[in-house]
């Protein structure tokens, strides 16, 4: 998946379903006007929070450039499998719920990664995961060009 496809997929997942469908609906004259973006302080989505934490915890490593496959390895092998059983169970349940949004998407692994990041946020493990990513020893030089320097 190219960087452009990855970003498009992330945008689709991060955009609430209601916002995606609004372009197909006629405005309801009896409905109050929606608040303007400047009037509403939107909370960060879990994926945006994850990226912000990466930039705060380890900005020089540019880990936001990890490929979907590299991120999946960090999620599944390095993080999930190292958790105690009870936390794995809670995370798996949250992940199942979050992955439901991927059923109609063609994003593949990128969607599953974002769903897993949301699940980590749901069970309050996202800062712990982000710290593990920063401490992994991986450094990225360009999109999907990441490795552990010698």
FENDA-V590690 format. One line per field, one symbol per residue. phi: phi as a letter, one per 20 degrees, with the letter a starting at -180 (. if undefined). psi: psi as a letter, one per 20 degrees, with the letter a starting at -180 (. if undefined). burial: 1 if it has 16 or more other ideal C-beta (glycine too) atoms within 10 Angstrom, else 0. Layout:
# FENDA-V590690
phi = ???
psi = ???
burial = ???
This chain:
# FENDA-V590690
phi = .fgfffffffffffeggfffeffedffefeefffffgfedeffffgfffgfffgfefbffelffegfgffffffffefdgfeffgffgfffffffgfffgfegdddemfffffffffffffgdmdfffffffffefnecddagmdcaeff
psi = prgggghggggghipqghhhihhiqqqoiiqqpqqqhiipopqpqghhgghhhghghmhiiliijqrhggggghggghfgiiqqgghgggghghggghihiihjqkichgghghghggghhhjkighgggggghjiiqpphrpjmqroq.
burial = 100001001101100000000000000000000000000000001110111011000100111011110111011000110010000001100110011011000010111111111111111011001100110101110010010000
